[in-house]
Amino acid sequence: MSLISIKEMYIRVKVMAGSRKESLKKIKEDSFEIKIKEKSENNLANKRVLELLALYFNVTINAISIKSGHHKPQKLIIIRI
């Protein structure tokens, strides 16, 4: 019987919603700055942030969640790898 080890990585993200261009910039090892076109209404910005991080870290969107900062530009994100 084999055990699967799931590791969690915590990163801090600063989100700038309503930008003209989308970008994901790594500031430090555990810190990112993300610009997205979506506005921070109806959870659209949070969904887009999770999509971009899933692409960056090559994981499914279900492996990423927001730990804190749901209604703020600064967020703490958990990535299960």
Backbone hydrogen bonds in HBPLUS format (Angstrom, degrees):
<---DONOR---> <-ACCEPTOR-->    atom                        ^
c    i                          cat <-CA-CA->   ^        H-A-AA   ^      H-
h    n   atom  resd res      DA  || num        DHA   H-A  angle D-A-AA Bond
n    s   type  num  typ     dist DA aas  dist angle  dist       angle   num
A0081-ILE N   A0007-LYS O   2.79 MM  74  5.33 157.5  1.84 155.0 161.3     1
A0009-MET N   A0079-ILE O   2.80 MM  70  5.09 154.9  1.87 143.6 152.4     2
A0079-ILE N   A0009-MET O   2.81 MM  70  5.09 157.1  1.87 149.7 157.3     3
A0011-ILE N   A0077-ILE O   2.97 MM  66  5.30 158.9  2.01 147.1 153.7     4
A0077-ILE N   A0011-ILE O   2.87 MM  66  5.30 172.7  1.88 163.5 165.4     5
A0012-ARG N   A0030-ASP O   2.80 MM  18  6.14 168.6  1.81 152.2 153.6     6
A0032-PHE N   A0012-ARG O   2.85 MM  20  6.32 154.0  1.92 156.3 165.1     7
A0013-VAL N   A0075-LYS O   2.91 MM  62  5.15 162.6  1.94 148.7 152.4     8
A0075-LYS N   A0013-VAL O   2.79 MM  62  5.15 161.8  1.82 154.3 160.3     9
A0014-LYS N   A0032-PHE O   2.97 MM  18  6.39 153.8  2.04 146.7 154.3    10
A0034-ILE N   A0014-LYS O   2.86 MM  20  6.17 168.3  1.88 161.6 165.0    11
A0015-VAL N   A0073-PRO O   2.86 MM  58  4.87 158.7  1.90 130.8 138.0    12
A0016-MET N   A0034-ILE O   2.83 MM  18  6.23 155.4  1.89 161.3 166.9    13
A0036-ILE N   A0016-MET O   3.10 MM  20  6.33 164.6  2.13 145.6 147.8    14
A0018-GLY N   A0038-GLU O   2.96 MM  20  5.29 139.1  2.13 127.8 128.9    15
A0019-SER N   A0036-ILE O   2.81 MM  17  5.49 154.3  1.88 151.1 144.3    16
A0023-SER N   A0035-LYS O   2.96 MM  12  5.08 151.5  2.04 131.7 136.5    17
A0035-LYS N   A0023-SER O   2.85 MM  12  5.08 161.0  1.89 145.1 151.6    18
A0025-LYS N   A0033-GLU O   2.83 MM   8  5.13 168.9  1.84 155.9 159.6    19
A0033-GLU N   A0025-LYS O   2.80 MM   8  5.13 156.2  1.86 150.4 158.5    20
A0027-ILE N   A0031-SER O   2.83 MM   4  5.37 153.2  1.90 139.6 146.6    21
A0028-LYS N   A0031-SER O   3.21 MM   3  4.85 162.0  2.25 124.7 129.3    22
A0031-SER N   A0028-LYS O   3.40 MM   3  4.85 177.6  2.40 100.0 100.3    23
A0044-LEU N   A0041-GLU O   3.01 MM   3  5.89 171.3  2.01 131.0 133.4    24
A0047-LYS N   A0043-ASN O   3.13 MM   4  6.30 159.6  2.17 148.5 153.9    25
A0048-ARG N   A0044-LEU O   3.09 MM   4  6.30 158.0  2.14 146.8 152.5    26
A0049-VAL N   A0045-ALA O   2.94 MM   4  6.19 155.5  2.00 152.4 159.3    27
A0050-LEU N   A0046-ASN O   3.07 MM   4  6.33 161.7  2.11 150.3 154.2    28
A0051-GLU N   A0047-LYS O   3.00 MM   4  6.28 153.1  2.08 145.2 153.0    29
A0052-LEU N   A0048-ARG O   2.95 MM   4  6.20 164.0  1.98 154.1 157.1    30
A0053-LEU N   A0049-VAL O   3.00 MM   4  6.20 161.6  2.03 152.0 157.2    31
A0054-ALA N   A0050-LEU O   2.93 MM   4  6.04 151.4  2.02 144.4 152.3    32
A0055-LEU N   A0051-GLU O   3.08 MM   4  6.38 153.8  2.15 147.0 153.5    33
A0056-TYR N   A0052-LEU O   2.97 MM   4  6.20 159.4  2.01 147.1 153.1    34
A0057-PHE N   A0053-LEU O   2.92 MM   4  6.03 167.8  1.93 154.1 156.2    35
A0058-ASN N   A0054-ALA O   2.90 MM   4  5.60 111.1  2.39 131.9 146.3    36
A0059-VAL N   A0054-ALA O   3.06 MM   5  5.03 154.5  2.13 138.0 145.2    37
A0058-ASN N   A0055-LEU O   3.38 MM   3  5.00 149.5  2.48  91.7 100.3    38
A0063-ALA N   A0060-THR O   3.04 MM   3  5.46 157.6  2.09 110.7 117.7    39
A0064-ILE N   A0061-ILE O   3.29 MM   3  5.56 164.6  2.31 109.8 112.7    40
A0080-ARG N   A0063-ALA O   2.84 MM  17  5.10 168.1  1.85 154.6 158.8    41
A0065-SER N   A0078-ILE O   2.99 MM  13  5.39 155.9  2.05 150.6 157.3    42
A0078-ILE N   A0065-SER O   2.85 MM  13  5.39 168.8  1.87 161.4 165.3    43
A0067-LYS N   A0076-LEU O   2.74 MM   9  5.40 149.4  1.83 153.9 163.4    44
A0068-SER N   A0076-LEU O   3.38 MM   8  5.19 156.0  2.44 131.0 135.3    45
A0076-LEU N   A0068-SER O   2.94 MM   8  5.19 162.2  1.98 143.5 145.9    46
A0072-LYS N   A0069-GLY O   3.17 MM   3  4.89 171.2  2.18 107.4 108.1    47
